């Protein structure tokens, strides 16, 4: 992933690989006003160390953001400001994981979490997903098996809303059951929620944190997707004993997050512009999602399947199992286009025929051209397979994350694992299950 990000920073490559928000949609004049205000009123504070847990004004802004997702009554004193959401994952592992400890994660999982889990030598057990998110029945079976082996997971890591990379959202019945399982078995959940406010259609679902009340759920949030990735400000809200340990780990890691970045957040939120700017981002990303879905229908052909997310920044495409997307990436880079191969989202070698595609950070014309270039390489591989084997092209095996209709009602088929194939009216969820 690190090498891929370096490659895709080259200007001649259309990158559908990163998870980049489009900061060209953030008004330069607003940034100028905010930074000028900081320089005029608070330059000494902005250039100084701050408290490890974060500046009070930023923690107030975080409570405001969480309230917008239905998590009212957050005590700012329970908020730990971090250097991006990625640091929360690192701090939770630093606090809880010894080599060999078990972490439960979805299959696939966030590619950025994979090296973090690996660096702490965790034993990561991945639970399959379908159109309703993590399969809680499989989770419970896995927990029973681990208990019989005398092993208890240190935490369950999940991205329940607009999953990265899967693009699916955990249904309400599964959310409720997951919280019940955590309570029954006294397990911690790390809820990673960078995308929850980036909803383009459908009704919001309660976060795991709101369902749990903060007893067993550690909540991870970030300003990277709703304000700016470059300011590197994220946060954790955790049960008090866990919060105290995370705070110690934060102090050991970097003493405190950037005071200048935190003051940018605090000053910007005092302006009251954040909700209006969020709407700008949502409309932009919704259009780009639609362009990508239409382009996949036009250029990938019947051999491919993909998810149709209701929000977030990613979708997950699956090709026939005779196509290895890690090898496919090499050919795609020759066409000056990039994506994330599916194996980056697994710790056991799975995902070889899948890929993650990002639609937020690239202009609409480039999305369409990028998908066309990848589709060209896919068709070459399908034709080569047919030539070598004499077999007719076939639709891919059921993907780990089945494609879903963008207009489906969240949670409508919760706890139903084998979903029947259905035809899409507009072609956007071709191969959906």
C-alpha positions as a printed Julia matrix, in Angstrom:
433×3 Matrix{Float64}:
   0.0     0.0     0.0
   2.83    2.4     0.84
   4.52    1.74   -2.51
   1.19    2.04   -4.33
   0.44    5.42   -2.78
   3.87    6.67   -3.84
   3.22    5.5    -7.4
  -0.23    7.01   -7.62
   1.01   10.43   -6.55
   2.47   10.77  -10.03
   0.41   13.29  -12.03
   0.02   11.11  -15.15
  -1.72    8.28  -13.27
  -5.48    8.23  -12.72
  -5.65    6.95   -9.16
  -8.8     5.17   -8.07
  -6.73    3.68   -5.24
  -6.57    6.26   -2.46
  -9.19    7.3     0.04
  -8.73   10.96   -0.72
 -11.4    13.59   -0.15
 -11.44   16.33   -2.8
 -10.02   19.37   -1.06
 -10.48   21.52   -4.16
 -14.11   21.69   -3.0
 -13.02   23.45    0.22
 -13.02   27.22   -0.39
  -9.51   28.66   -0.34
 -10.85   31.96    1.01
 -12.3    30.16    4.05
  -8.94   28.56    4.77
  -7.32   31.98    4.44
  -9.78   33.59    6.86
  -9.4    30.82    9.41
  -5.61   30.84    9.36
  -5.53   34.65    9.45
  -7.81   34.65   12.48
  -5.57   32.14   14.25
  -2.49   34.22   13.46
  -4.14   37.41   14.71
  -5.79   36.06   17.86
  -4.08   32.85   18.98
  -0.68   32.49   17.35
   1.18   31.83   20.62
  -1.24   29.07   21.63
  -1.26   27.6    18.12
   2.54   27.3    18.11
   2.8    25.75   21.58
   2.4    22.26   23.03
  -1.12   21.39   24.12
  -2.68   18.91   26.54
  -2.29   15.27   25.52
  -6.04   14.68   25.41
  -6.58   17.69   23.14
  -7.69   21.32   23.26
 -11.04   21.93   24.93
 -12.54   23.81   21.96
 -11.74   20.91   19.63
 -13.31   18.42   21.96
 -16.44   20.58   22.0
 -16.45   20.53   18.16
 -16.12   16.75   18.21
 -19.12   16.46   20.53
 -21.05   18.6    18.01
 -20.1    16.31   15.13
 -21.08   13.2    17.08
 -24.41   14.78   17.99
 -25.09   15.2    14.26
 -25.06   11.39   14.05
 -27.4    10.97   16.98
 -24.79   10.59   19.72
 -26.04   13.32   22.02
 -24.78   14.02   25.5
 -21.12   13.28   24.74
 -18.95   14.65   27.54
 -15.98   16.42   25.9
 -13.88   15.14   28.8
 -14.32   11.63   27.4
 -12.84   12.65   24.03
  -9.19   11.97   23.16
  -7.91   14.05   20.22
  -5.5    12.11   18.01
  -3.32   12.63   14.95
  -5.91   11.32   12.51
  -8.14    8.3    12.86
  -5.24    6.0    12.02
  -3.6     6.83   15.35
  -6.67    5.57   17.2
  -6.19    2.11   15.7
  -2.53    2.2    16.68
  -3.28    3.36   20.23
  -5.95    0.71   20.77
  -3.5    -1.96   19.63
  -0.73   -0.41   21.73
  -3.03   -0.5    24.76
  -4.61   -3.93   24.36
  -2.48   -6.2    22.16
   0.41   -8.47   23.06
   1.93  -10.72   20.38
  -0.45  -13.55   19.56
  -3.57  -11.86   20.93
  -6.73  -12.22   18.86
  -8.42   -9.36   17.01
 -11.71   -9.95   15.21
 -12.17   -7.99   11.97
 -14.42   -8.1     8.94
 -13.39   -9.82    5.72
 -12.35   -7.7     3.9
 -11.12   -5.02    6.29
  -9.63   -1.54    6.06
  -6.27   -1.92    4.27
  -4.69    0.67    6.59
  -5.5    -1.47    9.63
  -3.75   -4.52    8.2
  -0.14   -3.32    8.72
  -1.09   -1.88   12.11
  -2.45   -5.2    13.33
   0.57   -6.94   11.85
   3.06   -4.66   13.54
   1.68   -5.7    16.93
   1.82   -9.38   15.87
  -1.88   -9.88   16.46
  -3.7   -13.01   15.32
  -6.46  -11.45   13.21
  -9.54  -13.6    12.62
 -11.69  -12.23    9.81
 -15.47  -12.68    9.63
 -17.23  -12.83    6.25
 -19.54  -10.04    5.16
 -22.6    -9.91    2.95
 -24.9    -7.11    1.83
 -25.9    -6.46    5.48
 -22.36   -6.2     6.77
 -20.53   -8.52    9.14
 -22.24  -11.88    9.56
 -23.01  -11.98   13.26
 -23.93  -15.67   13.11
 -20.43  -16.47   11.89
 -18.99  -14.13   14.52
 -20.74  -16.0    17.31
 -19.61  -19.36   15.95
 -16.05  -18.05   15.82
 -16.23  -16.71   19.37
 -17.47  -20.12   20.57
 -14.58  -21.84   18.8
 -12.04  -19.42   20.27
 -13.53  -19.87   23.75
 -13.17  -23.64   23.4
  -9.49  -23.01   22.62
  -9.16  -20.82   25.7
  -8.72  -17.63   23.66
 -10.63  -14.38   24.08
 -10.38  -11.6    21.48
  -9.04   -8.31   22.78
 -11.46   -6.4    20.58
 -13.73   -6.57   17.53
 -12.8    -4.09   14.82
 -15.62   -2.99   12.52
 -16.53   -0.25   10.04
 -20.3    -0.67   10.17
 -21.29    2.32    8.02
 -20.19    2.58    4.36
 -17.51   -0.01    4.89
 -13.97    0.52    3.63
 -13.35   -1.29    1.34
 -16.64   -3.15    1.02
 -19.03   -0.25    0.53
 -21.82   -2.0     2.48
 -23.57   -0.93    5.68
 -24.35   -3.15    8.65
 -28.09   -3.58    9.12
 -29.85   -2.39   12.27
 -30.69   -5.92   13.53
 -27.05   -6.91   13.17
 -25.87   -3.76   14.93
 -28.16   -4.5    17.84
 -27.05   -8.12   18.01
 -23.36   -7.18   17.81
 -23.77   -4.86   20.78
 -25.63   -7.61   22.65
 -22.83  -10.09   21.91
 -20.24   -7.64   23.22
 -22.22   -7.2    26.43
 -22.9   -10.91   26.9
 -19.25  -11.83   26.39
 -17.71   -8.64   27.84
 -15.84   -7.82   24.64
 -14.68   -4.42   23.44
 -15.69   -3.15   20.0
 -13.63   -0.62   18.07
 -16.16    1.2    15.86
 -14.37    2.97   13.01
 -16.75    5.6    11.61
 -14.99    8.02    9.24
 -17.81    8.1     6.67
 -21.08    8.11    8.59
 -21.97   11.71    7.71
 -21.24   11.11    4.0
 -24.65    9.59    3.25
 -26.05   10.14   -0.23
 -29.35    8.31    0.08
 -31.33    6.17    2.52
 -32.02    6.7     6.2
 -29.24    6.98    8.82
 -28.72    4.1    11.22
 -27.64    4.49   14.85
 -23.97    4.01   15.56
 -22.82    1.1    17.67
 -21.69    3.63   20.26
 -25.19    5.07   20.59
 -26.73    1.6    20.85
 -24.18    0.58   23.47
 -24.07    3.79   25.48
 -20.28    3.73   25.57
 -19.82    0.76   27.89
 -18.1    -1.65   25.5
 -17.66    0.44   22.34
 -14.57    2.51   21.58
 -15.61    5.08   18.99
 -13.19    6.28   16.32
 -13.9     9.46   14.37
 -11.91   11.78   12.13
 -12.1    15.15   10.38
 -10.19   13.71    7.42
 -13.29   12.97    5.34
 -15.63   15.79    6.43
 -13.15   18.68    6.7
  -9.54   18.02    5.69
  -7.26   15.01    5.6
  -4.17   17.2     5.8
  -4.91   18.64    9.23
  -4.56   15.1    10.69
  -7.08   15.42   13.5
  -9.1    12.45   14.66
 -10.5    11.29   17.97
 -11.51    8.42   20.21
 -14.31    8.2    22.76
 -13.86    5.24   25.05
 -15.0     3.75   28.36
 -13.16    5.61   31.12
 -10.63    2.85   32.05
  -9.74    2.4    28.37
  -9.62    6.17   27.81
  -7.04    6.55   30.57
  -4.77    3.93   29.0
  -5.19    5.4    25.52
  -4.22    8.8    26.9
  -1.02    7.38   28.37
  -0.24    5.69   25.07
  -0.88    8.97   23.24
   1.52   10.78   25.54
   4.21    8.18   24.85
   3.6     8.32   21.09
   3.69   12.07   20.36
   2.93   14.05   23.55
   0.02   15.81   21.82
  -1.51   16.38   18.41
  -0.66   19.56   16.51
  -2.01   22.6    18.32
  -2.12   24.52   15.04
  -4.27   21.85   13.4
  -6.56   21.67   16.39
  -7.0    25.42   16.41
  -7.88   25.31   12.73
 -10.68   22.87   13.56
 -11.9    24.9    16.53
 -11.86   28.22   14.67
 -13.57   26.73   11.62
 -16.33   25.2    13.71
 -16.98   28.48   15.48
 -17.74   29.94   12.03
 -20.72   27.58   11.74
 -19.84   26.67    8.15
 -19.12   22.99    8.58
 -22.61   21.6     7.92
 -22.97   23.66    4.74
 -19.56   22.51    3.5
 -20.45   18.91    4.32
 -23.44   19.21    1.99
 -21.09   20.38   -0.78
 -18.89   17.32   -0.29
 -21.89   14.98   -0.22
 -23.34   16.26   -3.48
 -19.95   16.11   -5.2
 -19.23   12.55   -4.05
 -22.76   11.38   -4.84
 -22.33   12.47   -8.45
 -18.94   10.8    -8.66
 -20.31    7.57   -7.18
 -23.01    7.55   -9.84
 -20.46    8.13  -12.61
 -18.36    5.23  -11.34
 -21.36    2.9   -11.13
 -22.46    3.81  -14.64
 -18.9     3.41  -15.93
 -18.56   -0.04  -14.36
 -21.78   -1.1   -16.07
 -20.44    0.2   -19.39
 -16.88   -1.12  -19.27
 -16.48   -4.08  -16.88
 -18.88   -6.48  -18.52
 -20.96   -9.35  -17.13
 -17.93  -11.12  -15.66
 -17.7    -8.55  -12.85
 -19.77   -7.72   -9.77
 -19.58   -4.69   -7.51
 -21.23   -3.04   -4.55
 -23.37    0.09   -4.87
 -22.8     2.07   -1.66
 -25.3     4.49   -0.18
 -22.45    6.65    1.09
 -18.77    6.77    1.88
 -15.9     6.83   -0.6
 -15.44    3.28   -1.9
 -16.94    0.36   -3.7
 -15.69   -3.23   -3.97
 -15.51   -4.99   -7.32
 -15.01   -8.73   -7.82
 -13.8   -10.43  -10.99
 -13.72  -14.11  -11.99
 -11.45  -16.12   -9.73
  -8.98  -16.8   -12.54
  -8.04  -13.1   -12.55
  -5.55  -12.01   -9.89
  -5.98   -8.3    -9.23
  -2.45   -7.95   -7.85
  -1.15   -9.03  -11.25
  -3.88   -7.02  -12.95
  -2.61   -3.89  -11.2
   0.74   -4.23  -12.97
  -1.02   -4.12  -16.33
  -3.32   -1.32  -15.17
  -0.33    0.81  -14.16
   0.99    0.39  -17.7
  -2.29    2.05  -18.74
  -1.67    4.79  -16.13
  -4.52    3.84  -13.83
  -4.43    2.38  -10.32
  -6.68    0.64   -7.79
  -6.15   -1.26   -4.54
  -5.87   -5.05   -5.02
  -8.19   -7.07   -2.83
  -5.45   -8.94   -1.0
  -4.52   -5.69    0.77
  -7.76   -6.04    2.76
  -7.06   -9.54    4.09
  -4.47  -11.1     6.34
  -4.76  -14.65    5.01
  -4.23  -14.32    1.26
  -7.88  -14.03    0.27
  -9.27  -11.31   -1.97
  -7.17  -12.2    -4.99
  -9.94  -11.53   -7.51
 -11.28   -8.33   -5.95
 -10.35   -4.65   -5.92
 -11.19   -1.47   -4.05
 -12.15    1.56   -6.14
 -12.34    5.12   -4.83
 -14.62    7.7    -6.44
 -14.19   10.77   -4.22
 -10.74   12.05   -5.14
 -10.94   12.04   -8.96
 -12.9    14.22  -11.37
 -15.87   12.64  -13.17
 -14.19   12.45  -16.59
 -11.14   10.81  -15.01
 -13.33    8.31  -13.16
 -14.92    7.22  -16.41
 -11.58    7.06  -18.23
  -9.94    5.21  -15.35
 -12.69    2.59  -15.23
 -12.48    2.26  -19.03
  -8.75    1.56  -18.81
  -9.19   -1.04  -16.07
 -12.05   -2.59  -18.04
  -9.83   -2.85  -21.09
  -7.26   -4.85  -19.09
 -10.01   -7.02  -17.56
 -11.4    -7.87  -21.02
  -7.89   -8.79  -22.17
  -7.59  -11.24  -19.26
 -11.04  -12.72  -19.89
 -10.27  -13.19  -23.57
  -6.89  -14.77  -22.79
  -8.52  -17.2   -20.37
 -11.08  -18.15  -22.98
  -8.35  -18.71  -25.57
  -6.25  -20.86  -23.26
  -9.09  -22.96  -21.87
 -11.74  -22.86  -24.56
 -14.22  -21.98  -21.81
 -16.88  -19.36  -22.23
 -16.56  -16.35  -19.93
 -18.46  -16.86  -16.7
 -19.76  -14.58  -14.01
 -17.53  -14.49  -10.93
 -18.15  -16.63   -7.9
 -20.18  -14.98   -5.17
 -17.94  -12.14   -3.95
 -17.01  -11.91   -0.24
 -19.08   -8.72   -0.17
 -22.04   -9.24   -2.54
 -23.1    -6.33   -4.69
 -26.24   -4.55   -3.58
 -28.76   -2.2    -5.13
 -27.98    1.43   -4.33
 -31.64    1.99   -3.55
 -32.09   -0.95   -1.2
 -33.58   -0.27    2.2
 -30.9    -0.58    4.91
 -31.43   -3.67    7.01
 -34.27   -5.0     4.87
 -32.68   -8.42    4.56
 -30.78   -8.58    7.82
 -29.44  -11.96    8.9
 -30.23  -13.5     5.51
 -26.92  -14.83    4.26
 -27.56  -16.33    0.77
 -29.27  -13.48   -1.05
 -30.89  -14.4    -4.41
 -29.49  -12.91   -7.58
 -31.62  -10.17   -9.06
 -31.42   -8.05  -12.18
 -30.61   -4.35  -11.82
 -32.87   -1.93  -13.62
 -30.13    0.56  -14.42
 -27.12   -1.76  -14.56
 -25.44   -0.09  -11.62
 -25.33   -3.19   -9.45
 -24.66   -5.76  -12.11
 -24.12   -9.19  -10.6
 -25.82   -8.12   -7.38
 -26.94  -10.59   -4.78
